[in-house]
Amino acid sequence: MAEPLPRHLLIPFAGRGSPACRAALATLRLPNLETLLLRLTLADTDTQDDSTRSPPHERALARALGLPPADDGCIPWAALEARKTGLAAPGDHEAWGLVTLCNWQVGIDDVALGDPSAIEIDAAESMTLLAVAQPFFEEDGIALYPSDTPGRWLARAPIFDGLATASIDRAVGYPISQWSPLGDASRPLRRLQNEMQMLLYTQRVNDERTARGVPPINSFWLSGTGVLKDGDLPSPPATRTPVVDLALRDAALRDDGLAWATAWQALDAGAVAGLLADLTRGADVALSLCGDRGAQLFTVQPRGLARWAKGLFDRNRATQVLESL
């Protein structure tokens, strides 16, 4: 009989400090997560604060993939994608960034970043806007390439080397000024964002989007910046390949406590129950729970009798763990 495959489930927004989600946690019951936490052991904790540009789930994923430690806001997600898709060849140590098309929501006092996942852009729209934007980016020495995800482009330029940028998951719903890169190095990017706002306003794509009732695309967000050297490339994990489940993301970013709790219950009955079943069959599973401030990694480790007995009486552990994230 074949050995059971190891699994590593990584859950972003498992804990959320926003008011409605925090209130929903008090009555949330997750029986499979409760049982799983009683049978696993806390192996690693990463606690920062909610001002970091790289959120806990991105830091946890980078560690699980074997990426080297990076400064805050400099996990080279774009360079990793460029290498995987063949845009960057071995020996290519240039800096890359992710350019994500988005809707900037203009208010009376500030401009907030709308969630790019809600703009409903298709591949044809993405390619049309890429062709329009390329000459403007090239004037600043930035080469643009399409990615496998509509509305997201890969960008290559020296300016991205060492430039700290905030994850979209940090910035959604907040004023642009709170998370935009600062300093002299980012001035061309801010100017480029302003140029793109004016340019996109005139595009037929946005007229068509307005006609069908979806948000206009009026700017872009830069993230995932950095350099990935050959020696930094992650090797295939020997034991666990992380699976990121984003079921909680949308409700958490909206601070919809009811929807977040409902999504958690579905996740508990689905992916978490599956991980528990794998553990019961003898698989070497791992679970990463990530919130606004921290991430905790739980793995299969030998447990002494005293710790096992304590676990039998350690009720509501799931709530305690989620509150701490």
URHU-V65627 format. One line per field, one symbol per residue. ss: DSSP state (@ for helix, = for strand, . for the rest). A space follows every 50 residues. Layout:
ss = ???
This chain:
ss = .......====.......@@@@@@@.....@@@@@@@@@.=======... .....@@@@@@@@@@...........@@@@@@@@@.........====== ==.===....===..@@@....@@@@@@@@@@@@@@@@@...====.... .=====.@@@.......@@@@=..=@@@@....@@@@@@@@@@@@@@@@@ @..@@@@@@@@.......=========..@@@.........====...@@ @@@@..@@@@@@@@@@@@@@@@@@@@@@@@.....=====...======. ....@@@@@@@@....@@@@@@@@.
